[in-house]
Each structure stands twice: as structure tokens, then as C-alpha cells.
Amino acid sequence: MTPDFTDHQLGQTNLLVPLETAEQHRLATIRMAQQCHRSVHIVSRNLDPAVYDVPEFCDALVRVLLESRRMKVRVLVHEAHSIVQSGHRMLAVALKLSSFVEIRKPGADHKDYNGGMFIADALGFVTRRTADRYTGEANFNDPREATLLVDEFEEMWAKSTLDSNLRRFVI
């Protein structure tokens, strides 16, 4: 049975949940996005359309960005060309709210990174071991692990670059 995460609260539910399907990743990510207030960090090869290119996720992100003007979303995506070509919904969010959303490409030191992560408010996370499989885990309240993931993200972000494919979406 697939958990729907409706009873999981960001910053409260400390339960490591193994994830094995796109639906599980999507549901956990949407639920966290609906509850965050400060920050979202995403690393993904192609901003996985099954997770991030769905109206529920983008609507939740827009809502929290408009409610909490201090909110920041930073995204590292390896395959920017493919998301631009497909008209990914996250690009529309980035264009509409460019002061709060930044999308970049990992630098040369991290070009081979093949995992995925979504971190909400440095409290909860959804991870993926490899881009081609939905094996991973989620926890809505593990600040220690979430902070380690944010640190890993920050290292990647510091060496990231703007991608010419994203130039009109990123300031």
C-alpha cells in the first residue's frame, strides 16, 4: 500500500519511509512542499517530470512562495535542455517568481552526480539513490540528516553555473 503522507507533518513526523515508486516520491514531495516556509533545495538530473512537473507540486510551491516572501527555492538540474524543450512547469514558476527561484547547472566537479534530493526547510527530505530508479527514502523531521543534505547541496551550488538554456528563466 502506498502511503499518502497526509498524516506526515514537516518538522514533526520523524519516520524514515522507504520509497520505491514515482507516485511515492511525488506524494512525499508535494506534501513537504505544501508545508515548508523557508527553503527548498532540489537536485535532479531532469527535474523528474513525474515528481516536479505536476500541477499539485508547482501550485504548492507557488502558494508557499507567495505566503512567505522570505522563502527561497534553489534547483540544480543536469539536463536543462530537456526541461526547456518540454516546457516544464517549474520553468514557469521560476519565470513568474524569479526573485525567489534560482535554477542552475552543477559544475564540473558534480557533473556525474546521479542521485536526487528534495529538502524542505532543512527539516525534511526526499532522496533518490539514482536518477533512473525510484529507490529512496523520505523523512519529514530529521534535521540532522536534512542539514547534511543541505551542506552537500551548498557545496554543489557553490560550484554551479548558469546554463544558457535557462538564461531567460534565471536572473
NORHUGI-V301311 format. One line per field, one symbol per residue. psi: psi as a letter, one per 40 degrees, with the letter a starting at -180 (. if undefined). A space follows every 10 residues. Layout:
# NORHUGI-V301311
psi->???
This chain:
# NORHUGI-V301311
psi->hhieedehhh edgghhhhhe iddddddddd ddddeiedih hhhidfghdd defidddddd dddddddgee hhhhhhhdgd dddddefhdd ddddddfdee hhhihiidde deheaiihhh ffdiihihdi deifhaiihe ggdddddddd ddddddddei iihddedeeh .
